[in-house]
Amino acid sequence: MNAVELSSRKCEACHSGMGKLSADQVAEYLRAVPGWEEKDGIITKTFAFKNYYETMAFVNAIAWIAHREDHHPDLEVHYNRCKVSYNTHAVGGLTDNDFICAAKVEQLANS
């Protein structure tokens, strides 16, 4: 699996019956989204920008992705950076949805 394949997928509706990913699956998915790190069932990456305007444009674009996928990140917004974190609260860990959205954010950041 690579970032292009992941970003072309659509998130599934979250529910408590979804299975969370195994450690091996998480490791495989992390290879597809460079720079993302996993800790305690959460994946994160910090993106740097030149100024507040670029940071906010990025944040607004992520909001659109979250709306379209119905899967929402936690964001830490600063003047020239934004930390993006994903996990699936319904399962208490990581699912495909987290990596699908991370890949979409990567695609956004690299466009």
C-alpha positions as CSV (number, residue, x, y, z in Angstrom):
1,M,0.0,0.0,0.0
2,N,1.3,3.5,-0.8
3,A,0.1,7.0,-0.2
4,V,-1.6,7.4,-3.6
5,E,-3.6,4.2,-3.1
6,L,-4.6,5.2,0.4
7,S,-5.6,8.7,-0.6
8,S,-7.9,7.3,-3.3
9,R,-9.9,5.4,-0.8
10,K,-13.0,6.7,1.2
11,C,-13.4,6.4,4.9
12,E,-15.9,3.9,6.3
13,A,-18.4,5.0,8.9
14,C,-16.9,4.6,12.4
15,H,-18.5,2.3,14.8
16,S,-17.5,0.4,17.9
17,G,-17.5,-2.9,16.0
18,M,-14.7,-1.8,13.7
19,G,-11.5,-3.7,14.3
20,K,-8.4,-1.6,15.2
21,L,-5.2,-2.2,13.3
22,S,-2.5,-4.6,14.6
23,A,1.0,-3.3,15.3
24,D,2.2,-4.9,12.0
25,Q,-0.6,-3.2,10.0
26,V,0.2,0.2,11.6
27,A,3.9,-0.3,10.7
28,E,3.0,-1.1,7.1
29,Y,0.7,1.9,6.8
30,L,3.3,4.2,8.4
31,R,5.7,3.4,5.5
32,A,3.0,4.8,3.1
33,V,2.8,8.2,4.9
34,P,6.4,9.5,5.5
35,G,7.0,11.6,8.5
36,W,4.0,10.4,10.4
37,E,4.7,8.9,13.8
38,E,2.6,6.5,16.0
39,K,2.5,6.8,19.8
40,D,-0.1,5.3,22.1
41,G,-2.6,4.5,19.3
42,I,-2.4,8.0,17.7
43,I,-0.6,9.1,14.5
44,T,0.8,12.6,14.2
45,K,2.8,14.9,12.0
46,T,3.7,18.5,12.3
47,F,3.7,20.6,9.1
48,A,5.7,23.9,8.9
49,F,4.7,27.0,6.9
50,K,6.1,30.5,6.2
51,N,3.4,32.4,8.0
52,Y,0.0,32.4,9.6
53,Y,-1.9,32.8,6.4
54,E,-0.4,29.6,4.9
55,T,-1.0,27.7,8.2
56,M,-4.7,28.7,8.2
57,A,-5.2,27.9,4.6
58,F,-3.8,24.4,5.3
59,V,-6.1,24.1,8.4
60,N,-9.1,25.1,6.4
61,A,-8.2,22.5,3.7
62,I,-7.9,19.8,6.3
63,A,-11.4,20.8,7.6
64,W,-12.8,20.2,4.2
65,I,-11.1,16.8,4.0
66,A,-12.5,16.0,7.5
67,H,-16.0,17.0,6.4
68,R,-15.9,15.0,3.2
69,E,-14.5,11.9,4.9
70,D,-16.5,12.3,8.2
71,H,-13.3,11.6,10.1
72,H,-11.9,14.4,12.1
73,P,-8.3,15.0,13.3
74,D,-7.1,16.9,16.4
75,L,-5.2,20.0,15.3
76,E,-2.7,22.1,17.2
77,V,-2.5,25.4,15.3
78,H,0.4,27.8,15.7
79,Y,1.6,30.8,13.8
80,N,3.8,28.9,11.3
81,R,3.0,25.2,12.0
82,C,0.2,22.8,12.5
83,K,0.3,19.4,14.3
84,V,-2.2,16.9,12.9
85,S,-3.2,13.9,14.9
86,Y,-5.5,11.0,14.0
87,N,-7.0,8.1,15.8
88,T,-10.4,6.4,15.8
89,H,-12.1,7.1,19.2
90,A,-14.8,4.5,18.5
91,V,-12.3,1.7,18.7
92,G,-9.7,3.3,21.0
93,G,-6.9,3.0,18.4
94,L,-6.0,3.2,14.8
95,T,-8.1,2.1,11.8
96,D,-7.8,2.4,8.0
97,N,-9.6,5.7,8.2
98,D,-6.8,7.3,10.1
99,F,-4.3,6.4,7.4
100,I,-6.6,7.3,4.6
101,C,-7.0,10.8,6.0
102,A,-3.3,11.1,6.7
103,A,-2.6,10.2,3.1
104,K,-5.0,12.9,1.9
105,V,-3.3,15.4,4.2
106,E,0.0,14.4,2.8
107,Q,-1.3,14.8,-0.7
108,L,-2.6,18.3,0.2
109,A,0.7,19.3,1.8
110,N,2.7,18.2,-1.3
111,S,0.5,19.9,-3.9
